[in-house]
Amino acid sequence: MASTPLTDIRQAAQITVGTIEDFPMIYENLIRQFPKTELYEYGDFLNLLHGGRYRILMYRNADGQLIGYALVFFPESSSVFWLDYLAITQPFQSHGYGQKLFQAVHQKYCGPYEGMILSVEQVDESDPAKAKRQKRRIEFYEKLGAYRLHANFLQPWEEGSFPMHLYYKPKTVPSNLGRTVQAKAIAQMYAYCCASFPTSRNLLSKFQDTIVDEHFA
């Protein structure tokens, strides 16, 4: 039997909402693809998923193979949602699936929501190989229509915090994103997703003055 063309497989791929039973497999992949400083502990992930505002999105092809996944957080009474993690599994990397998954997540929720926030590593020029990967990731999101926000965002972790870029993919352009909406979404992300990190409680005050009303044309 002839193999199915890659383009046909891509067209058949779709997002479904995962369950808590899917998470052990997802976690194994997370620890291979993300730095430890960017991950919650296993038990913390489970608490987030049980809380109801944090979800696993599974991206599978017509044969049921897991192409990739996303983990998303939905702040309460907010016009924006938070893309926390997005990854493509190793067999399907470098074939354009990341772009399709990003777009699929955005399209799935940018009906009730006005846009999607995500954090992206800043470039570490002291490590050329790492810097190259980080620049590629930034270019990936910017090519897909995500805009860098002005906020000097700090990502909490067990030993303190570290700076990351915040990006926003609006539902439509032109569009606006108010500083109040941003601050509320960040505060809820800290309280809900990063509650196990004591440093998260005071982080917003350290950069709140850098959050501004944004306009995307």
N, C-alpha and C positions, 0 to 999 in steps of 0.2 A: 504494500500500500504506500502511495506517495505521501511524503511528509507534508504537514500543513504549513503554508508560507507564514513567516513571522508576522507579516502585516495582518493576516487573518486572525492569528492568535491574539494580537493586540486588540483588534476590534471586538473580540468576544469577551475580553477581560472585563470584570465588573467588581464593584465594591459591595461587600456585605458587612454588617455589624457583627463583630466577633463576640465571644462569650468568655467568661472567666476560665473556662476549660482550654481555651486557645492560648492563654498567656504563657504557660511554661515554654512552649515552642518559640513564642515571640521573644521571650526574655533571653533564651539561648542565643538568638540572633542579635538582639540588642547589645549584649556584652561583647560580641565580636565586631560590631560596627561602630560603636560609640565610645568615646573616652569615659573612664570611670567617673570623672568629675561631672559629666553630663547626665549621669544615670541616678535614679532613685534606687533604694534598696528593694529587693524582691518583695518583701512584706509591705513596703510603702506603696508599690505599684498595685498590689492586691487591694489595699485599703482604698486607693483612688478609684479602682474599678467597681468596688462595692458601693462607693458613695453615690454613683449614678450620674455624675457630671463629667466623667472621664470615660472615653470609649476606645475600643480597638476597632479599626477598620481593616478588614482583610481584602486583599486585591488578588483575585484568582482568575485563571483562564478557564476556558470551556471544559478542560479536562480536570478541573479542580486543583490544579497545581498552584501553590502560593507564590505569586510573583513578587509581592511586596505587602507592606502594611503601613498604617499610620496610627498614631495615638493622638487623640484630640481632647481638648478641655473646653467646656462650655460654661463661661462665667454666668452667674445668675443675673437676670434682667439686663442683659447686655446686647448691643447691636453687633458685636464682634465675637468670634470664637478663636481659639488658640490651637495652632498646629504644633504639637509638642515634639513629635518624632515622625520622620518619614524615611523609609528604607526599602530598597529592592533586594531580594535575596540573591545570593551569589550567581546561580545559574542564569539569571535574567538581567544581570547588570550590563551596562554599556550597550543597550539595545533600544534606548528611548523610553523605557517603561517609567523611569522616574518622572519625566515630564508628564506622561499620561496620568500617572497616579496623582501628582500634584493638582493637575487640572480637574481630575475626577472628584477629589476631596473638595476643592473649591466650588465646583458646580453643584455638588450634593447639598451643601449647606448654605451657599450664598443665594438663598431665596429668603428664608427667615432672617438671615444675618447679612449685614452690609459689607462684611469683609473678614479676612483671616489674618491673624497676627502670628508671626513665628520669630524665633531667635536664631541667629547664625554666628558661628565663630568669627572672631576678628582675626586678621592675618598676623601670624607670628613670623616676622622676617628673619628671626634668628635661626630658624630651621627651614632651609630652602625647600626640602621635600614636603614638609607639612604646609608651608606657605602656599605651595603650588596647589595642593588639594583644597585649601581654604579659599583661595581665589577662584578655583573652578566651581566651588559650591556657591559662592556669592554670585558669580556670573550666571549660574544655572537659575537661581531665583530671580535675578534681575531680568533675564531673558524672558521669563514667564510672566513678567508684569508686576513683580513685587517691588515696592518702593522702600528705601531705607528711611527709617524715622530718625528724628534728631535726638531722641532720648538716649542718655548715656546709661543704658540698661545694665544692671548687675545681676548675674545668675547666682543664686545661693548654692552652697554646697557645704559639706560637713566641716570644712576647715575655714569657712569664711564666704568669699564670693569672688567672682571674676567677671570682667566686662565682656559683653557680647553685643552684637548689633541686633536691633529690632527691625523687622521688615513687615510690610503690610501689603496684602493683595486685596484691593477693593473689588466689590461686585461689579461696579461700572466706573468708567472714567469719562468726564471729570467727576471728582468725588472729594469729600472732606472727611477728616477724622479729628474730632475735638480732643483737646488735652484731658478733659474730664473723663471721656470714654476710655482713653488710654490708661489713665491713672487707676481707674476703677478695675479695668481688666487685669492690670499688673498686680494690684493689691489682692484681688481674688485668686490669681494664680499663685502668689506667694502663700496665701492663707490655706488654700486647698491642696495644691500640689507640693508645696515645699514646707509644710507644717513641721516636718521632722528636723528641719534645719533651723536652729534657734536664731541664726543671724538674719533670716528672712524677715523677721518682725520689724526691723528698723531700716531695711535697705531702701525702701521707696523714698524715704525722707532725704537720702543722700544724693539722689539725682532728680527729684521731682521738679526742680526748677528748670531742668533741661527738656521737659516734656512740653511741646508746643502744639498749637492748632496746626494741623497739616492739610495741605491742599494738593490734589493730584490731578494734573491736566493731561 
